[in-house]
Amino acid sequence: MTDSPKKELVRNTLIIVLIGALLVACFWITSPFLPALIWASMIVIATWPLLVIVQERVKGRRPAVMVMMGLLILIFVIPFTLAVGTIVENAPQLTAIGKQLATLEIPAPPDWVERVPLVGNSASELWQKAAATEQGEFAKRLTPYISEVAGWLVAQAGGFGLILIHFILTLIFTTLLYMNGEAAAKMVRRLAYRIADERGENTAILAANAIRAVAQGVVITALVQSLLAGIGLAVIGVPYTPLLTALIFMLTIAQIGAGPVLIPAVIWLFWKGSTGWGIAMLIWSIFVMSLDGFMRPMLIRRNANLPLLLIFAGVIGGLIAFGVIGLFIGPVLLAVGYTLMIAWIDDDNPQHDSTSIVSTPAPTDE
């Protein structure tokens, strides 16, 4: 004797409600630790191939985990912590620098500016307009923007104690995931397979590849750019070089780039009359800023065979929507959605290869 449809509906409804309440309760309990857990998962996924290499060299998982944690502290945690601490500590100096730049008397542009190919006439015209602007008026226009930028930086980096606690929790979860990474990956793949069979498992693998690609493309590029820019600023003797280097690191992570720091440094050199150093710093700045154009795409495409525009849209959109963690969440969500869309299109049109519409095979070295 089977239950009536009404009883079956009531039972299913109660089961769904209870499961939903259980999930909400679990999320509520673990919500204080979710940011650190998400960060730890991103770090472990991005650096797992390096852990495997280290493990083969040191002949053991525990020594390899110790080496990896030391590398993470040295390469990532210390620079990021110093960057945040430097910005918080020197926020008044940052405002003072901006106000000093706003009150500087801008000289007329040199003759060679107009002879620069493509942009010479426009640059010379803008320079002449800036030089013709009265000193007080120029400072009056820039001061509100300088105060807003400095206030935003302090607001973002002000919770230094919370950031430190967040780093400690992230390191703890990272250690645990390094020790039990295979079991965690197996559970995720089984869950994805349970939800959507082989397609779900492939989507989970694609998400991991997207995380690894963005981590290498964004973070490594930001580290290299800030290091090279800091060397250039130190060589030419720009004041507050550690602060400016930390600011460049934060701006490159946020996908703004090193231009807002390097371009004023070049202008400052020319204003001082150091034409030779100014030209050298201009060439160096162009090289540093151009790393975004080839280094980041190269690192991203090594791990994720996805349209580069999709990755960049995910990085920038994720940053705006979720903050710094959105650098990784955004590309993953877009990659998963893109893959599911392509799979759905292929199901309806099995005779067509829809991937060829949006991408072309990468050239081989043969």
VOGU-3710 file (C-alpha; in Angstrom, 3 decimals, decimal comma):
1> mtdspkkelv> 0,000/0,000/0,000  1,557/3,277/-1,104  1,178/6,688/0,440  -1,237/9,148/-1,092  0,184/11,938/-3,281  -0,705/14,490/-0,607  1,266/12,635/2,120  4,190/12,177/-0,275  4,204/15,902/-1,020  4,132/16,798/2,667
11> rntliivlig> 6,977/14,400/3,447  9,159/15,679/0,614  8,468/19,262/1,636  9,475/18,542/5,231  12,662/16,795/4,079  13,617/19,772/1,905  12,887/22,232/4,728  14,942/20,226/7,237  17,871/19,851/4,860  17,732/23,573/4,036
21> allvacfwit> 17,660/24,454/7,758  20,624/22,154/8,380  22,618/23,776/5,560  21,801/27,280/6,841  22,843/26,300/10,365  26,117/24,799/9,123  26,843/27,918/7,091  26,039/30,139/10,071  28,396/28,212/12,352  31,279/28,135/9,871
31> spflpaliwa> 30,799/31,657/8,444  33,549/33,244/10,632  36,049/30,794/9,135  34,840/30,765/5,523  37,053/33,630/4,234  40,196/31,993/5,616  39,087/28,588/4,305  38,412/29,998/0,843  41,798/31,710/0,776  43,521/28,531/1,954
41> smiviatwpl> 41,760/26,500/-0,744  42,862/28,977/-3,418  46,467/28,904/-2,187  46,617/25,112/-1,996  45,081/24,624/-5,437  47,436/27,190/-6,960  50,594/25,789/-5,358  49,837/22,062/-5,335  52,142/21,242/-8,297  55,002/22,920/-6,427
51> lvivqervkg> 54,203/20,856/-3,303  54,466/17,667/-5,373  57,886/18,729/-6,690  59,131/19,617/-3,203  57,788/16,332/-1,817  59,783/14,364/-4,391  62,938/16,247/-3,421  62,637/15,989/0,369  61,151/12,448/0,356  58,152/13,064/2,592
61> rrpavmvmmg> 54,877/14,947/2,941  55,518/16,612/6,302  58,927/18,083/5,375  57,430/19,243/2,084  54,561/20,976/3,907  57,051/22,716/6,215  59,043/23,931/3,211  55,886/25,150/1,461  54,652/27,027/4,515  58,034/28,700/4,861
71> llilifvipf> 57,913/29,734/1,202  54,363/31,070/1,530  55,304/33,137/4,575  58,411/34,458/2,840  56,914/35,165/-0,582  53,289/36,062/0,110  52,417/36,723/3,754  55,418/38,891/4,670  55,255/41,154/1,574  51,472/41,564/1,819
81> tlavgtiven> 51,624/42,248/5,569  54,453/44,743/5,113  52,551/46,410/2,284  49,410/46,861/4,388  51,410/47,955/7,436  53,451/50,423/5,409  50,350/52,013/3,908  48,678/52,348/7,308  51,836/53,738/8,908  52,587/56,228/6,140
91> apqltaigkq> 49,059/57,331/5,241  49,709/60,904/6,495  52,910/61,069/4,420  50,942/59,840/1,406  48,491/62,701/1,794  51,376/65,134/2,295  53,085/63,922/-0,886  49,893/64,409/-2,848  49,406/67,918/-1,476  53,013/68,801/-2,266
101> latleipapp> 52,571/67,585/-5,840  49,382/69,618/-6,105  51,193/72,829/-5,063  54,202/72,386/-7,348  54,664/74,977/-10,066  54,523/73,165/-13,392  57,062/74,493/-15,939  56,407/74,775/-19,661  56,929/71,533/-21,600  60,328/71,018/-23,268
111> dwvervplvg> 60,504/71,174/-27,052  61,199/67,452/-27,404  57,780/66,525/-25,955  56,013/67,776/-29,073  58,298/65,638/-31,265  57,321/62,369/-29,578  55,587/60,141/-32,180  51,801/59,686/-32,043  51,178/61,342/-28,662  53,560/64,330/-28,779
121> nsaselwqka> 51,087/67,016/-29,802  48,399/65,905/-27,358  50,880/65,542/-24,484  52,396/68,965/-25,176  48,965/70,594/-25,293  47,866/69,022/-21,997  51,187/69,969/-20,381  50,812/73,590/-21,525  47,272/73,757/-20,123  48,485/72,371/-16,782
131> aateqgefak> 51,389/74,852/-16,731  49,027/77,751/-17,489  46,720/76,820/-14,600  47,237/78,943/-11,502  48,994/77,153/-8,648  46,194/77,657/-6,149  43,522/76,562/-8,606  45,462/73,418/-9,508  45,870/72,475/-5,847  42,213/73,243/-5,173
141> rltpyiseva> 41,141/70,824/-7,909  43,392/67,942/-6,840  43,141/68,139/-3,033  39,676/66,483/-2,758  40,798/63,550/-4,910  44,019/63,125/-2,930  42,101/63,067/0,354  39,610/60,541/-1,020  42,361/58,213/-2,267  44,264/58,393/1,016
151> gwlvaqaggf> 41,083/57,819/3,021  40,155/54,828/0,853  43,587/53,253/1,323  43,430/53,695/5,097  39,893/52,299/5,184  40,965/49,227/3,187  44,102/48,597/5,221  42,972/49,945/8,583  41,859/46,658/10,109  45,437/45,454/10,399
161> glilihfilt> 44,742/43,300/13,453  41,887/41,520/11,716  44,070/40,983/8,656  46,754/39,404/10,838  44,225/37,029/12,435  42,899/36,217/8,990  46,426/35,356/7,825  46,987/33,066/10,806  43,742/31,179/10,181  44,597/30,946/6,484
171> lifttllymn> 47,991/29,425/7,290  46,389/26,868/9,628  43,816/25,798/7,013  46,507/25,758/4,333  48,626/23,375/6,408  45,670/21,049/6,973  44,765/21,038/3,280  48,378/20,366/2,291  48,421/17,341/4,601  45,041/16,011/3,397
181> geaaakmvrr> 44,816/17,453/-0,100  44,202/14,201/-1,939  41,283/13,246/0,311  39,727/16,732/-0,005  40,109/16,712/-3,795  38,597/13,239/-4,023  35,595/14,295/-1,956  35,026/17,388/-4,140  35,250/15,350/-7,334  32,872/12,699/-5,977
191> layriaderg> 30,399/15,411/-4,957  30,638/17,036/-8,398  30,159/13,626/-10,057  27,146/12,940/-7,843  25,583/16,250/-8,901  26,250/16,155/-12,656  28,078/12,911/-13,536  31,233/13,290/-15,623  30,338/16,831/-16,638  30,279/17,914/-13,009
201> entailaana> 33,652/16,307/-12,335  35,157/17,975/-15,393  33,751/21,304/-14,237  35,407/20,882/-10,836  38,749/20,197/-12,530  38,273/23,242/-14,757  37,546/25,402/-11,710  40,798/24,249/-10,090  42,728/25,041/-13,268  41,138/28,497/-13,432
211> iravaqgvvi> 42,147/29,218/-9,831  45,719/28,115/-10,526  45,857/30,186/-13,709  44,609/33,383/-12,065  46,889/32,936/-9,043  49,956/32,582/-11,219  48,919/35,274/-13,684  47,795/37,951/-11,220  49,887/37,420/-8,095  53,217/36,584/-9,755
221> talvqsllag> 52,843/39,477/-12,191  52,042/41,851/-9,309  55,080/40,688/-7,332  57,415/41,071/-10,309  56,024/44,493/-11,257  56,215/45,897/-7,731  59,745/44,543/-7,241  61,052/45,993/-10,512  59,238/49,290/-9,954  60,649/49,533/-6,425
231> iglavigvpy> 64,171/48,967/-7,736  63,703/51,767/-10,265  62,335/54,160/-7,648  65,199/53,369/-5,271  67,855/53,892/-7,947  66,589/57,340/-8,927  66,176/58,365/-5,287  62,427/58,960/-5,076  61,338/59,659/-1,469  59,211/57,111/0,398
241> tplltalifm> 60,262/54,257/-1,883  58,980/51,456/0,478  55,568/53,142/0,697  55,351/53,617/-3,066  56,466/50,028/-3,715  53,783/48,736/-1,345  51,233/50,957/-3,071  52,277/49,577/-6,481  51,800/46,017/-5,192  48,289/46,803/-3,976
251> ltiaqigagp> 47,382/48,606/-7,215  48,661/45,794/-9,434  46,771/43,208/-7,387  43,673/45,378/-7,873  44,315/45,389/-11,658  44,905/49,157/-11,725  48,578/48,819/-12,541  51,761/50,652/-11,580  51,025/53,720/-13,726  49,476/55,904/-10,966
261> vlipaviwlf> 52,816/55,747/-9,102  55,407/55,523/-11,883  54,005/58,280/-14,123  54,125/60,955/-11,352  57,659/59,776/-10,522  58,732/60,404/-14,121  57,055/63,824/-14,104  58,800/64,635/-10,815  62,205/63,858/-12,336  61,605/66,081/-15,357
271> wkgstgwgia> 60,308/68,857/-13,098  63,539/68,653/-11,060  65,529/69,052/-14,258  66,947/65,500/-14,189  66,279/64,890/-17,858  68,625/61,905/-18,165  67,173/60,114/-15,141  63,699/61,067/-16,306  64,192/59,448/-19,717  65,720/56,349/-18,101
281> mliwsifvms> 62,825/56,088/-15,627  60,324/56,616/-18,450  61,797/53,668/-20,393  61,907/51,541/-17,224  58,298/52,448/-16,365  57,087/51,509/-19,846  58,819/48,140/-19,499  57,360/47,488/-16,035  53,830/48,482/-17,049  54,047/46,418/-20,245
291> ldgfmrpmli> 54,477/43,214/-18,202  50,679/43,109/-17,916  50,473/42,676/-21,663  52,530/39,496/-22,041  53,509/38,022/-18,672  50,036/37,721/-17,166  48,346/36,253/-20,285  51,207/33,785/-20,706  50,909/32,537/-17,125  47,109/32,338/-17,308
301> rrnanlplll> 46,988/30,404/-20,576  49,468/27,832/-19,264  46,856/26,436/-16,868  43,420/27,327/-18,229  42,409/26,863/-21,859  39,758/29,553/-21,618  39,193/32,803/-23,519  41,503/35,427/-22,063  38,711/38,011/-22,123  36,652/35,706/-19,895
311> ifagviggli> 39,491/35,493/-17,362  40,061/39,254/-17,319  36,342/39,979/-16,975  36,195/37,530/-14,064  39,235/39,093/-12,382  38,016/42,689/-12,618  34,330/41,933/-12,032  35,119/39,617/-9,128  37,328/42,273/-7,545  34,514/44,833/-7,741
321> afgviglfig> 31,851/42,413/-6,500  33,676/40,458/-3,764  36,855/42,377/-2,956  40,337/40,856/-3,220  39,042/37,276/-2,908  36,925/38,004/-5,995  40,155/37,928/-8,049  39,844/34,144/-7,823  36,107/33,633/-7,334  35,130/35,743/-10,354
331> pvllavgytl> 37,100/33,792/-12,999  36,006/30,475/-11,478  32,313/31,393/-11,638  32,610/32,650/-15,212  34,647/29,577/-16,228  32,060/27,213/-14,761  29,186/29,118/-16,371  30,994/29,239/-19,710  31,703/25,494/-19,604  28,124/24,613/-18,716
341> miawidddnp> 26,825/26,837/-21,513  29,137/25,209/-24,076  28,134/21,741/-22,847  24,445/22,633/-23,121  24,965/23,923/-26,674  26,852/20,754/-27,603  24,002/18,593/-26,287  21,559/20,252/-28,660  24,012/20,334/-31,586  26,223/17,250/-31,272
351> qhdstsivst> 27,312/17,476/-34,894  28,955/20,890/-34,369  32,079/21,726/-32,412  30,924/24,912/-30,742  34,266/25,600/-29,106  35,732/26,426/-32,499  33,362/29,396/-32,760  34,936/31,260/-29,847  38,527/30,057/-29,923  41,176/28,762/-32,254
361> paptde> 43,732/26,069/-31,508  46,944/27,350/-30,009  49,930/27,160/-32,373  52,252/24,270/-31,741  56,018/24,368/-31,546  56,413/21,770/-34,272
//
